[in-house]
Amino acid sequence: MKDSIIKLLEQNLAETYTQELNIQKCHWNVEGARFHALHVMFEGQYKVLFEYVDVLAERIRALEAYAPGSFDEFTKLSDIQQIKEKTLDADTMIHRLLDGYKILVQNLGKTAELASKSGDRETEDMMVGQIETHQKNMWMLRSMLSTKGH
């Protein structure tokens, strides 16, 4: 089971990195009436993801495996698609980032479940904490799309 957990952690690492890059790209390129709010929110989110990249890589190392670390490896391992367009409107950015978070949360959940079954409480706890953070970020992104109260 340890090898299966490591494979999932490698995928989680690749997806976290891809999501971080996507959010950073949106942070740099967002425009419009919500510029400031989104620019600040995106920055907060990519900084947390950057920290999680390191945590995931170090967990892989703690399990006595080597962490992937190239764009090629991450592209192969990640189910999250890179945002390749030069320009996107703010709502499209938000939708694309939500899609990435959905994939990330789903796959972190698979890792947590397998870690729980194998008695790897440390990995399970790490996944649960990251899922909680990502779900909060999803809520914040969805709230930026809401037209309630307008």
C-alpha positions in Angstrom: 0.0 0.0 0.0 2.9 2.4 0.6 3.7 2.4 -3.1 0.1 3.2 -3.9 0.1 6.1 -1.4 3.4 7.4 -2.9 1.9 7.3 -6.4 -1.2 9.3 -5.2 1.1 11.8 -3.4 3.1 12.3 -6.6 -0.2 13.1 -8.4 -1.3 15.4 -5.5 2.1 17.2 -5.7 1.7 17.7 -9.5 -1.8 18.9 -9.2 -1.1 21.3 -6.4 1.8 22.7 -8.4 -0.3 23.0 -11.5 -3.1 24.7 -9.5 -0.6 27.1 -7.9 0.7 28.1 -11.3 -2.8 28.6 -12.7 -3.8 30.8 -9.8 -0.5 32.8 -10.1 -1.2 33.3 -13.8 -4.7 34.6 -13.0 -3.2 36.8 -10.2 -0.9 38.4 -12.8 -3.4 38.9 -15.5 -6.8 39.6 -13.9 -8.5 42.8 -15.1 -11.8 44.5 -14.5 -13.9 46.0 -11.8 -13.0 43.2 -9.3 -9.3 43.5 -10.1 -8.1 44.4 -6.6 -10.2 41.9 -4.7 -9.3 39.0 -7.1 -5.6 40.0 -7.3 -5.3 39.9 -3.5 -7.4 36.7 -3.1 -5.4 34.9 -5.9 -2.1 35.9 -4.2 -3.2 34.4 -0.9 -4.3 31.2 -2.5 -1.2 30.6 -4.6 1.0 31.3 -1.6 -0.8 28.5 0.4 -0.5 26.2 -2.5 3.2 26.9 -2.8 3.6 25.9 0.8 1.6 22.7 0.2 3.9 21.8 -2.7 6.8 21.6 -0.3 4.8 19.7 2.3 3.7 17.1 -0.2 7.2 16.7 -1.6 8.7 16.3 1.9 6.0 13.7 2.7 7.0 11.7 -0.3 10.6 11.8 0.9 9.6 10.8 4.4 8.1 7.7 2.8 11.5 7.0 1.3 10.7 7.8 -2.3 11.9 10.6 -4.5 9.6 13.5 -5.4 9.0 14.5 -9.0 9.9 18.1 -9.8 9.9 18.9 -13.4 7.2 20.5 -15.6 7.2 17.3 -17.8 6.6 15.1 -14.8 3.9 17.3 -13.4 2.1 17.5 -16.7 2.1 13.7 -17.0 0.9 13.2 -13.4 -1.7 16.0 -13.1 -5.4 15.7 -14.0 -5.6 19.5 -13.7 -5.1 21.3 -17.1 -2.8 24.3 -17.3 -4.4 27.6 -18.2 -2.7 28.3 -21.5 -4.8 31.2 -22.8 -3.1 34.6 -22.6 -6.2 36.4 -21.6 -9.4 35.3 -19.8 -12.2 37.3 -18.3 -12.4 37.2 -14.5 -15.4 34.9 -14.4 -13.7 32.4 -16.7 -10.6 32.5 -14.5 -12.7 31.7 -11.5 -14.5 28.8 -13.2 -11.3 27.3 -14.4 -9.7 27.6 -10.9 -12.8 26.0 -9.4 -12.5 23.1 -11.9 -8.9 22.7 -10.7 -9.8 22.7 -7.1 -12.5 20.1 -7.6 -10.0 17.7 -9.1 -7.5 18.5 -6.4 -10.0 17.9 -3.6 -11.2 14.7 -5.2 -7.7 13.3 -5.6 -6.5 14.4 -2.1 -9.6 12.6 -0.8 -8.5 9.4 -2.5 -5.1 9.7 -0.9 -6.7 10.3 2.5 -8.9 7.3 2.1 -6.0 5.0 1.2 -3.8 6.4 3.9 -6.6 5.7 6.4 -7.0 2.1 5.3 -3.3 1.5 5.6 -2.9 3.2 9.0 -0.8 6.1 7.6 -2.4 8.7 9.9 0.2 11.4 9.1 -0.6 11.3 5.4 -4.4 11.1 6.1 -4.2 14.1 8.5 -2.2 16.1 5.9 -4.8 15.4 3.2 -7.7 16.3 5.4 -6.1 19.7 6.3 -5.4 20.5 2.7 -8.9 19.5 1.6 -10.4 21.8 4.2 -8.3 24.8 3.0 -9.2 24.1 -0.7 -12.9 23.8 0.1 -12.7 27.2 1.8 -10.9 28.7 -1.2 -13.6 27.2 -3.5 -16.3 28.9 -1.4 -14.5 32.2 -1.7 -14.2 31.8 -5.5 -17.8 30.9 -5.8 -18.8 33.9 -3.8 -17.0 36.1 -6.3 -19.4 34.8 -8.9 -22.5 35.4 -6.9 -25.0 38.0 -8.0 -27.0 37.8 -4.7 -27.3 41.1 -3.0 -26.8 43.1 -6.2 
